[in-house]
Amino acid sequence: MCDSNISAFPLHRRRKLVEGIARVLEFKNGEDANAFWRNTAKAILVQLSESGIAPGVAEQEVGTLLHAVLGDIATRSAAKLAQ
């Protein structure tokens, strides 16, 4: 199978996706949080693969999404502390 040149709208720019994952992770800890993220990442990788996104690009998108989610959680935490 060859890699495709298809590109999708960057996952980390999908605010509803980022905020939704961040909200769930805010209320999970330890293995529950890890399991949620792993399942979410796998589902997204499958969706991207089925859309024709090359595996390496898909993995990079999911990694960038994780950084955006963690940044969103950090921003929310800072805002709560500032109140």
Backbone hydrogen bonds in HBPLUS format (Angstrom, degrees):
<---DONOR---> <-ACCEPTOR-->    atom                        ^
c    i                          cat <-CA-CA->   ^        H-A-AA   ^      H-
h    n   atom  resd res      DA  || num        DHA   H-A  angle D-A-AA Bond
n    s   type  num  typ     dist DA aas  dist angle  dist       angle   num
A0013-ARG N   A0010-PRO O   3.06 MM   3  5.49 157.4  2.11 112.0 119.2     1
A0014-ARG N   A0011-LEU O   3.01 MM   3  5.34 163.9  2.04 114.1 119.3     2
A0017-LEU N   A0014-ARG O   3.02 MM   3  5.41 118.3  2.41 108.5 123.3     3
A0018-VAL N   A0014-ARG O   2.95 MM   4  6.23 167.4  1.97 161.0 164.7     4
A0019-GLU N   A0015-ARG O   2.80 MM   4  5.87 173.3  1.81 157.7 160.0     5
A0020-GLY N   A0016-LYS O   2.88 MM   4  5.77 151.3  1.96 137.2 145.8     6
A0021-ILE N   A0017-LEU O   3.05 MM   4  6.21 166.7  2.07 153.8 156.4     7
A0022-ALA N   A0018-VAL O   2.94 MM   4  6.10 161.1  1.98 149.6 155.8     8
A0023-ARG N   A0019-GLU O   2.90 MM   4  6.03 157.6  1.95 147.1 152.4     9
A0024-VAL N   A0020-GLY O   3.23 MM   4  6.48 160.1  2.27 145.3 149.8    10
A0025-LEU N   A0021-ILE O   2.96 MM   4  6.20 169.3  1.97 156.6 159.6    11
A0026-GLU N   A0022-ALA O   2.93 MM   4  6.09 139.2  2.10 146.6 157.0    12
A0027-PHE N   A0024-VAL O   3.11 MM   3  5.68 148.9  2.21 112.9 121.0    13
A0028-LYS N   A0025-LEU O   3.21 MM   3  5.04 166.0  2.23 102.4 106.5    14
A0032-ASP N   A0029-ASN O   3.16 MM   3  5.69 124.4  2.48 152.3 145.4    15
A0033-ALA N   A0029-ASN O   3.37 MM   4  5.04 156.4  2.43 102.8 107.4    16
A0033-ALA N   A0030-GLY O   3.12 MM   3  5.47 119.7  2.50 105.0 118.3    17
A0034-ASN N   A0030-GLY O   3.02 MM   4  6.35 162.5  2.05 152.3 157.8    18
A0035-ALA N   A0031-GLU O   2.80 MM   4  5.89 165.0  1.82 151.7 155.4    19
A0036-PHE N   A0032-ASP O   3.02 MM   4  6.14 159.8  2.06 143.2 149.0    20
A0037-TRP N   A0033-ALA O   2.95 MM   4  6.19 167.7  1.97 154.0 156.9    21
A0038-ARG N   A0034-ASN O   2.88 MM   4  6.08 167.5  1.89 154.4 158.2    22
A0039-ASN N   A0035-ALA O   2.96 MM   4  6.08 166.5  1.98 151.7 155.3    23
A0040-THR N   A0036-PHE O   2.93 MM   4  6.08 158.5  1.98 149.8 156.4    24
A0041-ALA N   A0037-TRP O   2.78 MM   4  5.93 168.0  1.80 158.4 161.6    25
A0042-LYS N   A0038-ARG O   2.92 MM   4  6.07 161.0  1.96 148.5 153.7    26
A0043-ALA N   A0039-ASN O   3.04 MM   4  6.19 162.8  2.07 145.7 150.3    27
A0044-ILE N   A0040-THR O   2.98 MM   4  6.22 159.2  2.03 151.8 157.5    28
A0045-LEU N   A0041-ALA O   2.86 MM   4  6.07 159.3  1.90 150.9 157.0    29
A0046-VAL N   A0042-LYS O   2.96 MM   4  6.21 156.0  2.01 150.8 156.8    30
A0047-GLN N   A0043-ALA O   3.02 MM   4  6.29 161.2  2.06 146.9 151.9    31
A0048-LEU N   A0044-ILE O   2.87 MM   4  6.12 164.5  1.90 156.4 160.2    32
A0049-SER N   A0045-LEU O   2.90 MM   4  6.00 159.5  1.94 146.8 152.9    33
A0050-GLU N   A0046-VAL O   2.87 MM   4  6.07 162.5  1.90 153.8 158.4    34
A0051-SER N   A0047-GLN O   3.03 MM   4  6.22 129.4  2.30 136.6 150.0    35
A0051-SER N   A0048-LEU O   3.09 MM   3  4.98 131.2  2.33  91.9 105.7    36
A0053-ILE N   A0048-LEU O   2.97 MM   5  5.37 162.3  2.00 154.1 148.5    37
A0052-GLY N   A0049-SER O   2.95 MM   3  5.16 157.8  2.00 106.5 113.6    38
A0058-ALA N   A0054-ALA O   2.88 MM   4  6.09 160.6  1.91 160.0 166.7    39
A0059-GLU N   A0055-PRO O   2.91 MM   4  6.13 160.8  1.94 152.4 156.9    40
A0060-GLN N   A0056-GLY O   3.05 MM   4  6.21 152.7  2.12 139.5 147.2    41
A0061-GLU N   A0057-VAL O   2.89 MM   4  6.16 153.5  1.96 149.0 156.4    42
A0062-VAL N   A0058-ALA O   3.01 MM   4  6.31 157.8  2.06 150.8 156.0    43
A0063-GLY N   A0059-GLU O   2.98 MM   4  6.19 155.1  2.04 145.9 153.0    44
A0064-THR N   A0060-GLN O   2.94 MM   4  6.17 157.9  1.99 149.6 155.2    45
A0065-LEU N   A0061-GLU O   2.86 MM   4  6.08 148.3  1.96 143.2 152.9    46
A0066-LEU N   A0062-VAL O   2.96 MM   4  6.24 154.7  2.02 146.5 152.2    47
A0067-HIS N   A0063-GLY O   3.19 MM   4  6.55 156.1  2.25 144.9 150.3    48
A0068-ALA N   A0064-THR O   3.03 MM   4  6.34 151.8  2.11 145.1 152.9    49
A0069-VAL N   A0065-LEU O   2.87 MM   4  6.16 156.4  1.92 155.5 162.3    50
A0070-LEU N   A0066-LEU O   2.89 MM   4  6.14 165.5  1.92 155.1 158.6    51
A0071-GLY N   A0067-HIS O   2.92 MM   4  6.05 150.1  2.01 141.1 149.7    52
A0072-ASP N   A0068-ALA O   2.90 MM   4  6.12 149.1  1.99 143.3 151.7    53
A0073-ILE N   A0069-VAL O   2.94 MM   4  6.25 156.7  1.99 151.5 157.7    54
A0074-ALA N   A0070-LEU O   2.96 MM   4  6.18 158.4  2.01 145.0 150.9    55
A0075-THR N   A0071-GLY O   2.92 MM   4  6.13 154.9  1.99 145.9 152.7    56
A0076-ARG N   A0072-ASP O   2.96 MM   4  6.19 160.2  2.00 149.3 154.3    57
A0077-SER N   A0073-ILE O   2.92 MM   4  6.15 160.0  1.96 150.3 156.1    58
A0078-ALA N   A0074-ALA O   2.93 MM   4  6.13 161.0  1.97 148.6 153.7    59
A0079-ALA N   A0075-THR O   2.95 MM   4  6.15 154.8  2.02 146.1 153.2    60
A0080-LYS N   A0076-ARG O   2.95 MM   4  6.22 153.4  2.02 148.9 155.8    61
A0081-LEU N   A0077-SER O   2.99 MM   4  6.26 156.7  2.04 149.9 156.2    62
A0082-ALA N   A0078-ALA O   3.01 MM   4  6.15 141.6  2.16 142.2 152.5    63
A0083-GLN N   A0080-LYS O   3.30 MM   3  5.42 149.0  2.40  99.3 108.0    64
